[in-house]
Amino acid sequence: MYGQTYICDHPVYSHCTLYKIGEKGLAVIQQRYIPETKSTYWTEIDPWLIDALYLHEGFKKFFDDRAGECEDNLYPTVTIRQIMWALKMKPLKRERWETCFDRRNI
C-alpha cells in the first residue's frame, strides 16, 4: 500500500521497493538465494515488510535522512537490514549466504 515495486537499471539490482514522498524516494532491497545454483540476487522486499516499515514511528526521520531525488532513473538505496537496524526493528534471521555492504550508499 505504501511502497511500490520499481524497475530500474541499477548495477546491483533490477527491482526494488520504492518509497516516495513528494519528489524524494528511497529504494529498499532484499537479498534472495537460489539453492540450485548457490547464487544470490537483490530484489524488492517481502510484502509483509512494506507497510511495517512505512508505519514505523522512525521511518519518516530515516527517510528524510537517506532519501533523495531521482538521478539517472535511480534513487538512493538501502538494504532491508540497514533500515531494520536503524529503526530498531527485530531483524530478519541472518543467513550464511547473505552479502553485507560496507558502504552507506549502494
C-alpha distances in whole Angstrom, upper triangle without the diagonal:
4,6,8,11,14,17,20,24,24,27,25,22,21,17,15,11,11,10,12,13,16,18,18,15,15,15,15,17,18,21,22,26,28,31,33,33,33,30,27,24,21,18,14,13,13,9,11,11,8,7,11,11,9,11,14,17,18,15,16,20,19,17,20,22,21,19,21,21,21,24,26,22,21,19,20,19,19,19,17,21,21,18,19,22,22,20,22,20,22,22,21,25,26,28,31,30,27,28,28,28,31,29,27,26,25
4,7,10,13,16,19,22,22,25,23,21,20,16,13,10,9,7,8,10,13,15,14,12,12,12,13,15,17,21,22,26,28,31,33,33,32,30,26,24,20,17,13,13,13,11,11,11,7,6,10,9,7,9,12,14,15,12,12,16,15,13,16,18,17,15,17,18,18,22,23,20,19,16,17,17,17,17,16,19,19,16,17,20,19,17,20,18,20,20,20,24,26,27,30,29,26,27,26,26,28,27,24,23,22
4,7,9,13,15,19,18,21,20,17,16,12,10,6,5,5,7,10,13,14,13,10,10,9,9,12,14,17,19,23,25,28,30,30,29,27,23,20,17,14,10,10,11,9,11,10,6,7,11,9,8,11,13,16,16,12,13,16,15,12,16,18,16,13,15,16,16,19,20,17,16,13,15,14,14,14,13,17,17,14,15,19,18,17,20,18,20,19,19,22,24,25,28,26,23,24,23,23,25,24,21,20,19
4,6,10,13,16,16,20,18,15,14,10,8,5,5,7,9,12,14,15,14,11,11,9,10,12,14,17,18,22,24,27,29,29,28,25,22,19,16,12,9,10,12,10,13,12,9,11,14,13,12,15,17,20,20,16,17,20,18,15,18,20,18,15,16,16,15,18,19,15,14,13,15,14,15,15,15,18,19,17,18,22,21,20,23,21,23,21,21,24,25,26,28,26,24,24,24,23,26,25,23,21,19
4,7,10,13,14,17,16,12,10,7,6,5,6,9,11,15,17,17,16,12,12,9,10,10,12,15,16,19,21,24,26,25,25,22,19,16,13,9,6,9,11,10,13,13,10,13,16,15,14,18,19,22,22,18,19,22,20,17,20,21,19,16,17,17,15,18,17,14,13,13,15,13,15,15,14,18,19,17,19,22,22,21,24,22,23,22,20,23,24,24,26,24,22,22,22,22,25,24,22,20,18
4,6,10,11,14,14,10,8,6,5,6,6,9,11,14,16,15,14,11,11,8,10,10,13,16,17,20,22,25,27,26,26,22,19,16,13,10,8,11,14,14,17,16,13,16,18,17,16,20,21,24,23,19,20,22,20,17,19,21,17,15,15,14,12,14,14,10,10,10,13,12,14,15,15,19,19,18,20,23,23,23,25,24,25,23,22,25,25,25,27,25,22,22,22,21,24,22,21,18,16
4,7,9,12,12,9,6,5,7,9,9,13,14,18,19,17,16,13,13,10,12,12,14,16,17,20,21,24,25,24,24,21,18,14,12,10,9,13,16,16,20,19,16,19,22,20,20,23,25,27,26,23,23,25,23,20,22,23,20,17,17,16,13,14,13,9,9,11,14,13,15,16,17,21,21,20,22,25,25,25,28,27,28,25,24,26,26,26,27,24,22,21,22,21,24,23,22,19,16
4,6,9,10,8,5,6,8,11,11,14,15,18,19,17,16,13,13,11,13,12,15,16,18,20,22,25,26,24,25,21,18,14,12,11,11,15,18,19,22,21,19,22,24,22,22,25,26,29,27,23,24,25,23,20,22,22,19,17,16,15,11,11,10,7,7,9,12,12,15,16,18,21,21,21,23,26,25,26,29,28,29,26,25,28,27,26,28,25,22,21,21,20,23,21,20,17,14
4,7,9,7,6,9,11,14,14,17,18,21,22,19,18,16,15,13,15,14,16,17,18,20,21,25,26,23,24,20,17,14,12,12,14,17,21,22,25,23,22,25,27,24,24,28,29,31,29,26,26,27,24,22,24,24,20,18,17,16,13,12,9,8,8,11,13,13,16,17,19,22,22,22,25,27,27,28,30,30,31,28,27,28,27,26,27,24,22,20,21,19,22,20,20,16,13
4,6,5,6,9,10,13,13,16,18,21,22,19,17,15,13,11,12,11,14,15,17,19,20,24,25,23,22,18,16,12,11,11,13,16,19,21,24,22,21,24,25,23,23,27,27,29,27,24,24,25,22,20,22,21,17,16,15,15,12,11,10,9,7,9,11,10,13,14,17,19,18,19,22,24,23,25,28,27,28,25,24,26,24,24,25,22,19,17,17,15,18,16,16,13,10
4,6,8,11,12,16,16,20,21,24,25,23,21,18,16,14,14,13,15,14,16,18,19,23,23,21,20,16,14,11,10,12,15,18,21,23,26,24,23,26,27,25,26,29,29,31,29,26,27,27,24,22,24,23,19,19,18,18,15,14,12,12,10,12,13,12,14,14,18,19,19,20,23,24,24,26,28,28,29,26,24,26,24,23,23,20,18,15,16,14,16,15,16,13,9
4,7,10,10,14,15,18,20,24,25,23,21,17,15,12,12,10,11,10,13,15,16,20,21,18,17,14,11,8,7,9,12,15,18,20,23,21,20,24,24,22,23,27,27,29,27,24,25,25,22,21,23,22,18,18,18,19,17,16,15,14,11,13,12,10,11,11,14,16,16,18,20,21,22,24,25,25,25,22,21,22,20,19,19,16,14,12,13,11,14,13,14,12,8
4,6,7,11,13,16,18,22,24,22,20,16,14,11,10,8,10,10,11,14,15,19,20,18,17,14,11,7,5,6,9,12,15,17,20,19,18,22,22,20,21,25,25,28,26,23,24,25,22,20,23,22,18,18,18,18,16,16,15,13,11,12,13,10,12,11,14,16,16,17,19,21,22,23,25,24,25,21,20,21,20,19,20,17,15,13,14,13,17,16,16,14,10
4,7,11,12,16,18,21,23,21,19,16,15,11,12,10,12,12,13,15,16,20,21,19,19,16,13,9,8,7,9,13,16,17,20,19,18,21,23,21,22,25,26,29,27,24,25,26,23,21,24,24,20,18,19,18,15,15,14,11,10,12,14,12,14,14,16,19,19,19,22,24,24,25,27,26,27,24,22,24,23,22,23,20,18,17,18,17,21,20,19,17,13
4,7,9,13,15,19,21,19,18,14,13,9,9,8,10,11,12,15,16,20,21,20,20,17,14,10,8,5,6,9,12,13,17,16,14,18,19,18,18,22,23,26,25,21,22,24,21,19,22,22,19,17,18,18,15,16,15,12,11,12,13,11,13,13,14,17,18,17,19,22,22,23,25,23,24,21,20,22,21,21,23,20,18,17,18,18,21,20,19,17,14
4,6,10,12,16,18,17,15,12,10,6,6,5,8,10,12,16,18,21,23,22,21,18,15,11,8,5,4,7,10,12,14,13,11,15,16,14,15,18,19,22,21,17,19,20,18,16,19,19,16,14,15,16,14,16,16,13,10,10,11,9,10,10,10,14,15,14,16,19,19,19,22,20,21,19,17,20,20,20,22,20,17,16,17,16,20,18,17,15,12
4,7,10,13,16,16,14,10,8,6,5,6,9,12,14,18,20,23,26,25,24,21,18,14,11,8,5,6,9,9,12,10,8,11,13,11,11,15,16,19,18,14,16,18,15,13,17,18,15,13,15,15,14,17,17,14,12,11,12,10,10,10,10,14,14,13,14,17,17,17,20,18,19,18,17,20,20,21,24,22,19,18,18,18,21,20,18,16,14
4,6,10,12,12,10,7,6,4,6,9,12,15,18,21,24,27,29,28,27,24,21,17,14,11,8,10,13,12,15,12,9,12,14,12,11,15,16,18,17,13,14,16,14,11,14,15,13,10,12,12,11,14,15,12,10,8,10,9,10,12,12,16,15,13,16,18,18,17,20,19,21,20,19,23,23,24,27,25,21,21,20,19,22,20,18,16,14
4,7,10,11,8,5,5,6,8,11,14,18,20,24,27,30,32,31,30,27,24,20,17,14,11,12,14,13,15,12,9,10,12,10,8,12,13,15,14,10,11,13,12,9,11,13,11,9,11,12,12,15,17,14,12,10,11,10,11,13,13,16,15,12,15,18,16,15,19,18,20,20,20,23,24,26,28,27,23,23,22,21,23,21,18,16,16
4,6,7,6,4,7,9,11,15,18,21,24,27,30,33,35,35,34,30,27,23,20,17,15,15,18,17,18,16,12,13,15,13,11,14,15,17,16,12,11,14,13,9,11,13,12,9,9,9,10,14,16,13,12,10,11,12,14,16,16,19,18,15,18,21,19,18,22,21,24,23,24,27,28,29,32,30,27,26,25,23,25,23,20,18,18
4,6,6,6,9,12,14,18,21,25,27,31,33,37,39,38,37,34,30,27,23,21,18,18,21,19,20,18,15,15,17,14,11,14,15,16,15,12,10,12,12,9,9,13,12,9,10,10,12,16,18,16,15,12,13,15,16,19,19,21,20,17,19,22,19,18,22,22,25,25,26,29,30,32,35,33,30,29,27,25,27,24,21,20,20
4,6,8,11,14,17,21,24,27,30,34,36,39,42,40,39,36,33,29,26,23,21,22,24,22,24,22,18,18,20,18,15,17,19,19,18,15,13,15,15,12,11,15,14,11,10,9,11,15,18,16,15,13,15,17,19,22,22,25,23,20,23,25,22,22,26,26,29,28,29,33,33,35,38,36,33,31,30,28,29,26,23,21,22
4,7,10,13,17,20,23,27,29,33,35,39,41,39,38,35,31,28,24,22,20,22,24,23,25,23,19,20,22,19,17,20,21,21,20,17,14,16,16,12,12,14,13,10,8,6,8,11,14,13,12,10,12,15,18,21,22,25,22,20,23,25,23,23,27,27,30,29,30,33,33,35,37,35,32,30,29,26,28,25,21,19,20
4,7,10,14,17,21,24,27,30,33,36,38,37,36,32,29,25,22,20,18,19,22,22,23,20,17,18,20,17,15,18,18,19,17,14,12,13,12,9,9,11,10,6,5,5,7,11,14,12,11,8,9,12,14,17,19,21,19,17,20,22,19,19,23,23,26,26,27,30,30,32,34,32,28,27,25,23,24,21,18,16,17
4,7,10,13,17,20,23,26,29,32,35,33,32,29,25,22,18,16,14,15,18,18,20,17,14,16,17,14,13,16,17,18,16,13,12,13,12,8,9,11,9,5,6,6,7,11,13,11,9,6,7,9,11,14,15,18,16,14,17,19,17,18,21,21,24,23,23,27,27,28,30,29,25,24,22,20,22,19,16,14,14
4,7,10,14,17,20,23,26,29,32,30,29,26,22,19,15,14,12,13,16,16,18,15,12,14,15,12,11,15,15,17,14,11,11,12,10,7,9,10,7,5,7,9,9,12,14,12,9,6,5,6,8,10,12,14,12,11,14,16,14,15,18,18,21,19,20,23,23,25,27,25,21,20,19,17,19,16,13,11,11
4,7,10,13,16,20,22,26,28,27,25,22,19,15,12,10,9,10,13,14,16,13,11,14,15,12,12,16,16,19,17,13,14,15,12,10,13,13,10,8,10,11,10,12,14,11,8,6,6,5,6,8,10,13,12,11,14,16,15,16,19,18,20,18,18,21,21,22,24,22,19,17,17,15,17,16,13,11,10
4,7,10,13,17,20,23,26,25,23,20,16,14,10,9,7,7,10,12,14,10,9,13,13,10,11,15,15,17,15,12,14,15,12,11,14,14,11,11,13,15,14,16,17,15,12,10,9,6,5,5,6,9,9,8,11,13,13,14,16,15,17,15,14,17,17,18,21,19,16,15,14,13,16,15,13,12,10
4,7,10,13,16,19,22,21,19,16,13,10,6,5,5,6,9,12,14,11,11,15,15,13,14,18,18,20,19,16,18,19,15,15,18,17,14,14,16,18,16,18,18,16,13,12,11,7,6,5,6,9,10,10,12,14,15,16,18,16,17,14,13,16,15,16,18,16,13,12,12,12,15,15,14,12,10
4,7,10,13,16,19,18,16,14,10,8,5,6,6,5,8,11,13,10,12,15,15,13,16,19,18,21,20,17,20,21,18,17,21,20,17,17,20,21,20,21,22,19,17,15,15,11,9,6,6,8,10,11,11,14,15,16,17,15,15,12,10,12,12,12,15,13,10,10,11,12,16,16,15,15,12
4,7,10,13,16,15,13,10,7,6,4,6,9,8,10,14,15,14,15,19,18,17,20,22,22,25,23,21,24,24,21,21,24,23,20,20,22,24,23,23,23,21,18,18,17,13,12,8,9,10,12,14,14,16,18,19,20,18,17,14,11,12,11,10,12,9,7,8,10,12,15,16,17,16,13
4,7,10,13,12,10,9,5,5,6,7,10,10,10,14,16,15,16,20,20,19,22,24,24,27,26,24,27,28,24,24,27,27,23,24,26,27,25,26,25,23,21,21,20,17,15,12,12,13,16,17,17,19,21,22,22,20,19,16,13,13,12,10,12,9,8,10,13,15,19,20,20,20,17
4,6,9,9,7,6,4,7,9,11,13,13,14,17,19,18,20,23,23,22,25,28,27,31,29,27,30,31,27,27,31,30,27,27,29,30,29,29,28,26,24,24,23,20,18,15,15,16,19,20,20,21,24,25,25,23,21,18,14,14,12,10,10,8,8,11,14,17,20,22,23,22,19
4,6,6,5,5,6,8,11,13,15,16,16,19,21,21,23,26,26,26,28,31,31,34,33,31,33,34,31,31,34,33,30,30,32,33,31,31,30,28,26,26,26,23,22,19,18,19,22,24,23,25,28,29,29,26,25,21,18,17,16,13,13,10,12,14,17,20,23,25,26,25,22
4,6,5,7,9,12,15,16,19,19,18,22,23,23,25,29,28,28,31,33,33,36,35,33,36,37,34,34,37,36,33,33,35,36,34,34,33,31,29,30,29,26,24,21,21,21,24,26,25,27,30,30,30,28,26,22,19,17,16,13,12,10,13,15,19,22,25,27,28,28,25
4,6,8,11,13,17,18,21,21,21,24,26,26,28,31,31,31,34,36,36,39,38,36,39,40,37,36,40,39,36,36,37,38,36,36,34,32,31,32,31,28,27,24,24,25,28,29,29,30,33,34,34,31,29,26,23,21,20,16,16,13,16,18,22,24,27,30,31,30,27
4,5,9,11,15,17,20,21,22,25,27,27,28,32,32,31,34,36,36,39,38,36,38,39,35,35,38,37,34,34,35,36,34,34,32,30,29,30,30,26,26,23,23,24,26,28,28,30,32,33,33,31,30,26,23,22,20,16,15,12,15,16,20,22,25,27,29,28,25
4,7,10,14,16,20,20,20,24,25,25,27,30,30,29,32,34,34,37,35,33,36,37,33,33,37,35,32,32,34,35,33,33,32,30,28,29,28,25,24,20,21,21,24,26,26,27,29,31,30,29,27,23,20,18,16,13,11,9,11,13,17,19,22,25,26,26,23
4,7,11,13,17,18,19,22,24,23,25,28,28,27,30,32,32,35,33,31,34,34,31,30,34,32,29,29,31,32,29,29,28,27,24,25,25,21,21,18,19,19,21,24,24,25,27,29,29,27,26,22,19,18,16,13,12,8,10,11,15,17,20,22,24,23,19
4,7,10,13,14,16,19,21,20,21,25,25,23,26,29,28,31,30,27,30,31,27,27,30,29,25,26,27,28,26,26,25,24,21,22,21,18,17,14,15,16,18,20,20,22,24,25,26,24,23,19,17,16,14,12,11,8,8,9,12,14,18,19,21,20,16
4,7,10,12,14,17,19,18,19,23,23,22,24,27,27,30,28,25,28,28,25,24,27,26,23,23,24,25,23,23,22,20,18,19,18,15,15,12,14,15,17,19,19,21,23,24,25,23,23,19,17,17,16,14,14,11,10,10,13,14,17,18,19,18,14
4,7,9,12,15,17,15,16,20,20,18,20,23,23,26,24,22,24,25,21,20,24,23,19,19,20,22,20,20,19,17,15,15,15,12,11,9,10,13,14,15,16,18,20,21,22,21,21,17,15,17,15,14,16,12,10,10,12,12,16,16,17,15,12
4,7,9,12,15,13,13,17,18,16,18,21,22,25,23,20,22,24,21,19,23,22,19,18,20,20,18,19,19,16,14,14,15,12,12,10,10,13,15,15,16,19,20,21,22,20,21,18,16,17,17,16,18,15,13,13,15,15,19,19,18,16,13
4,7,9,12,10,9,13,14,13,15,18,19,22,21,18,20,22,19,17,21,21,18,17,18,19,18,19,19,16,14,14,14,11,11,10,9,13,14,14,15,18,19,19,21,18,19,17,15,17,17,18,20,18,15,16,17,17,20,20,19,17,15
4,6,8,7,7,11,11,10,12,15,16,19,18,16,18,20,17,16,20,20,18,17,19,21,20,22,22,19,17,16,15,12,11,9,7,11,13,12,12,15,16,16,17,15,15,13,11,14,15,16,19,17,14,15,16,17,20,20,19,18,16
4,6,6,7,10,11,11,13,15,16,20,20,17,20,22,19,19,23,23,21,20,23,24,23,25,26,23,21,19,19,16,14,12,9,12,15,14,13,16,18,17,18,15,15,13,11,13,15,16,19,18,16,17,18,20,23,23,22,21,19
4,5,6,8,9,11,12,14,15,19,19,17,19,22,20,19,23,24,22,21,23,24,23,26,26,23,21,20,20,18,17,15,12,15,17,15,15,18,20,18,19,16,16,15,14,16,18,19,23,22,19,21,22,23,26,26,24,24,22
4,6,7,7,9,11,12,13,17,18,16,19,21,19,19,23,24,22,22,24,26,26,28,29,26,24,22,22,19,18,16,12,15,17,15,13,17,18,16,17,14,14,13,12,15,17,19,23,22,20,22,22,24,26,27,25,25,23
4,6,5,6,9,10,11,14,15,12,16,18,16,16,19,20,18,18,21,23,23,26,27,24,22,19,19,16,14,12,9,11,13,11,10,14,15,13,14,11,11,11,10,14,16,18,21,21,18,19,19,20,23,23,21,21,20
4,6,6,6,9,10,14,14,11,14,17,15,14,17,19,17,16,19,20,20,23,25,21,19,17,17,15,14,13,10,13,14,12,12,15,16,14,16,13,15,14,14,17,19,21,24,23,20,21,21,21,24,23,21,21,20
4,5,5,6,8,12,13,11,13,16,15,14,17,19,18,17,20,22,22,25,27,24,22,19,19,18,16,16,13,16,17,13,13,16,16,14,16,13,15,15,16,19,21,23,27,26,23,24,24,24,27,26,23,23,23
4,6,5,6,10,11,10,13,15,14,14,17,19,18,18,21,23,24,27,29,26,24,21,20,18,16,15,12,14,15,11,10,14,14,11,12,9,11,12,13,17,19,21,25,25,22,23,22,23,25,25,22,23,22
4,6,5,9,9,6,10,12,10,10,14,15,14,14,18,20,21,24,26,23,21,18,16,15,13,12,9,11,12,8,8,11,11,8,11,9,11,12,13,17,18,21,24,24,21,21,20,20,22,22,19,19,19
4,6,8,9,6,8,11,10,9,13,15,14,13,16,18,20,23,25,22,20,17,16,15,14,15,12,15,14,11,11,14,13,11,14,12,15,15,17,20,22,24,28,27,24,24,23,23,25,23,20,20,20
4,6,8,7,9,12,12,12,15,17,17,16,20,22,23,26,29,26,24,21,20,19,17,18,15,17,17,13,13,15,14,11,13,12,15,16,18,21,23,26,29,29,26,27,25,25,27,26,23,23,24
4,6,5,8,10,10,11,14,15,16,16,20,22,24,27,29,27,24,21,20,18,16,16,14,15,14,11,10,12,11,8,10,9,12,14,16,20,21,24,28,28,25,25,24,24,25,24,21,22,23
4,6,7,9,10,11,13,14,16,17,20,23,25,28,31,29,26,22,21,20,18,19,16,17,16,13,12,14,12,8,11,11,14,16,19,22,24,27,30,31,27,28,26,25,26,25,22,23,24
4,6,6,6,9,10,11,12,14,17,20,23,25,28,27,24,20,18,17,15,16,15,15,13,10,10,11,8,6,9,10,14,15,18,21,23,26,29,29,25,25,23,22,23,22,18,20,21
4,6,5,6,9,10,10,11,15,17,19,22,25,23,20,17,15,14,13,14,13,14,12,9,10,12,9,7,11,11,14,15,17,21,22,25,28,28,24,24,22,21,22,20,17,18,19
4,5,5,6,9,10,10,13,16,18,21,24,23,20,16,15,15,15,17,16,17,15,12,13,15,12,10,14,15,18,19,21,25,26,28,31,31,27,26,24,23,24,22,18,18,20
4,5,5,6,9,10,13,16,19,22,25,24,21,17,15,16,14,17,16,17,14,11,13,14,10,10,13,15,18,19,22,25,25,28,31,31,27,26,23,22,22,20,16,17,19
4,5,5,6,8,12,15,17,20,23,21,18,15,12,12,11,13,13,13,10,8,10,11,8,8,11,13,16,16,19,22,22,25,27,27,23,22,20,18,19,17,13,14,16
4,5,5,5,9,12,14,17,20,18,16,12,10,11,10,13,13,15,12,9,12,14,11,11,15,15,19,18,20,24,24,26,29,28,24,23,21,19,20,18,14,14,15
4,6,6,8,11,14,17,20,19,17,13,11,13,13,16,17,18,15,13,16,16,13,13,17,18,22,22,24,27,27,30,32,31,27,26,23,21,22,19,15,15,17
4,6,9,12,15,17,20,20,17,13,11,12,12,15,16,16,13,12,15,15,11,12,16,18,21,21,23,26,26,28,30,29,25,24,21,18,18,16,12,12,15
4,7,10,13,14,17,17,14,10,7,8,8,12,13,14,11,10,14,14,11,13,16,17,20,19,21,24,24,26,28,26,23,21,18,16,16,13,9,9,11
4,7,9,12,15,14,11,7,6,8,9,13,14,16,13,12,15,17,14,15,19,19,22,21,23,26,25,27,29,28,24,22,20,18,19,16,12,11,12
4,7,9,12,12,10,6,6,9,12,16,17,19,17,15,19,20,18,19,22,23,26,25,26,29,28,30,32,30,26,24,22,19,20,17,14,12,13
4,6,10,9,8,6,8,11,15,18,20,22,20,19,22,24,21,22,26,26,29,28,28,32,31,32,34,32,29,26,25,22,23,20,17,14,15
4,7,6,5,5,8,11,15,18,20,22,20,19,23,25,23,24,27,27,30,28,28,31,31,32,33,31,27,25,24,21,23,20,18,14,14
4,5,5,7,9,12,16,19,21,24,22,21,25,26,24,26,29,30,32,30,30,33,32,32,33,31,28,25,24,21,22,19,17,14,14
4,5,8,11,14,17,20,23,25,23,23,27,28,27,28,32,32,34,31,31,34,32,33,33,31,28,25,25,22,23,20,19,16,15
4,7,10,12,16,18,21,24,22,22,25,27,26,27,30,30,32,29,29,32,31,31,32,29,26,24,24,22,24,21,20,16,14
4,7,9,12,15,17,20,18,18,22,23,22,23,27,26,28,26,26,28,27,28,29,26,23,21,21,18,20,17,16,12,11
4,6,10,13,15,18,16,15,19,20,19,20,23,23,25,23,24,27,26,27,28,26,23,21,19,17,19,16,14,11,10
4,7,11,13,15,13,13,16,17,16,17,21,21,23,21,22,25,24,25,26,24,21,18,17,14,15,13,10,7,7
4,7,10,12,10,10,14,15,14,16,18,18,20,18,18,21,20,21,23,21,17,15,14,11,13,11,9,7,6
4,7,8,6,7,10,11,11,13,15,15,17,14,15,18,17,18,20,18,15,13,11,9,12,10,8,7,7
4,5,5,7,9,10,11,13,14,14,15,12,12,14,13,14,16,15,11,10,9,9,11,11,10,10,8
4,6,5,6,9,10,11,12,11,11,9,9,12,11,13,16,15,12,12,11,12,14,14,13,13,12
4,6,5,6,8,10,10,9,10,7,7,10,9,12,14,14,11,11,9,10,12,13,12,14,13
4,6,5,6,9,10,10,12,9,11,14,13,15,17,17,13,12,10,9,11,11,9,11,11
4,5,5,6,8,9,11,9,11,15,15,17,20,19,16,15,13,13,14,14,11,12,13
4,5,5,6,5,7,6,8,12,12,16,18,19,15,16,14,15,16,16,14,16,16
4,5,5,6,8,7,10,12,12,16,18,19,16,16,13,14,15,15,13,16,16
4,5,8,11,10,13,16,16,19,22,22,18,18,15,15,15,15,12,14,16
4,5,9,10,13,16,17,20,23,24,20,20,18,18,19,18,15,17,19
4,7,8,12,14,15,19,22,23,20,20,18,19,19,19,17,20,21
4,6,9,12,14,17,21,22,19,20,18,19,20,21,19,21,21
4,7,9,11,15,18,20,17,19,18,19,21,22,20,22,22
4,6,8,12,15,16,13,15,14,16,18,19,18,20,20
4,6,9,13,14,11,14,14,16,19,20,19,21,20
4,6,10,12,10,13,14,17,19,21,21,23,22
4,7,9,7,10,11,14,16,19,19,21,20
4,5,6,9,11,15,17,20,21,22,20
4,6,9,11,15,17,20,22,23,21
4,7,10,13,16,19,20,21,19
4,7,10,13,15,17,18,15
4,7,10,12,14,15,12
4,6,9,11,12,11
4,6,8,9,7
4,7,9,9
4,6,7
4,7
4
